[in-house]
Amino acid sequence: MIAASRGHLSVERVTAWAVFLIFLRLGLTSFGGPIAHLSYFRDEFVSRRRWLSERSYADLVALCQFLPGPASSQVGIALGLSRAGFPGALAAWAGFTLPSAIMLVLFALGISTWHNALPAGVLHGLKVVAVAVVAQAVWGMGRNLCTDATRISIAAASACIVLFWPYAWGQVGVIAGAAVVGLALFAPTQNIAHDPLPISVSRRVGMVALSLFFGLLIGLPIALEAWPNQTLAMINAFYRAGSLVFGGGHVVLPLLQAATVPSGWVANETFLAGYGATQAVPGPLFTFAAFIGASMSAPPSGWIGASICLIAIFVPSFLLVVGALPFWELLRRSVRTQAALAGVNAAVVGLLLAALYQPVWTSAVFRPEDFGLTLIAFVAAMFWQLPAWLVVLGCSAAGWLISIVFWAVQQ
């Protein structure tokens, strides 16, 4: 038995079904974004169930923040893996992800069916919410990740590059370039104190998972060139987004926008309305992929399209968690790895800053009233710390009222 800070850690293994039920409750109640999700997980699995120690949990969070993809979902996958093996990892993901994914698919189907029946201004209010949410993410991440002139310069340069070159591979190039700059300029200190993670994955399994990850990342674009079709294009776009997003769910916005809006898969208005609605549901922000898949202008769309996009964007998370766990001790002690990640994190802030301008700001803020509503939403979320769902509902209602006032003035 391993001693924990309070009492002893639980070593009891549970069934995958039990893991699913635990994470289903969290998936139905975990509002507030990835940082809040990690707090819910800590309360549930460190304080209450004692599945791992405080230090082990902090180390697991550090691993998942080091990897591209949704950190909170990856922590959940690892926790499920620790208690019920690979079925437990799948059960944890399903329980935490499906509630919000189903809600967003129903919202997407409702928009496509009753778009004209919605009160004028409601969808515009959702787009304003997206402005406030992304601005809040830029503010918070900038304060934490851009702490000196060098990092601020990397963020600014990254934003300019992706605005001038607004393509998915441009963003990938910025991330790779920032890693090289980080290697050249940064030398973070090491933090050795930690507890080993209570998760056992062999190096052979880890190598297989990493080989699959890179094989799909390289092979899917090649397969798409050889056999062009809509389904394969969707899988490629969402797998790439899930593989290359550092910094959490908000940063997936520019990659998905570049992949889906210019190609005509989804209208920009629908894209931003769905992103705003995603803030009002519990669970991971990556379930936005289900909304996009359900909203596709060409088949597969609806439930099938949602399933394809949702699975494609989360597959990299499974492969990276399983692939990285056996090698984490080596990675966490590498000053060069930490230096590269410091550069990448600064570039992530720049990517999000560029997305705040295009497409979020340019598609939502047209009049002084829009700017005023954006400012109120930002203050409500950032400083009043109102629940995200309440800010979303308030902006939707305000957008409707503004449209009524604007219509009355025009008469």
Secondary structure, DSSP 8 states (H G I E B T S, - for coil): --B-SSSB-------HHHHHHHHHHHHHH--S-HHHHHHHHIIIIIIIS-SS-HHHHHHHHHHHHHSSS-HHHHHHHHHHHHHHHHHHHHHHHHHHHHHHHHHHHHHHHHHHHHGGGS-TTHHHHHHHHHHHHHHHHHHHHHHHH--SHHHHHHHHHHHHHHHHS-SHHHHHHHHHHHHHHHHHH------------S----HHHHHHHHHHHHHHHHHHHHHHHHS--HHHHHHHHHHHHHHH--SSGGGHHHHHHHHHTTTTSS-HHHHHHHHHHHTTSSS-GGGHHHHHHHT-SSSS-HHHHHHHHHHHHHHHHHHHHHHHGGGHHHHHT-HHHHHHHHHHHHHHHHHHHHHIIIIIITTT--SHHHHHHHHHHHHHHHTS---HHHHHHHHHHHHHHHHHHHHHHH-
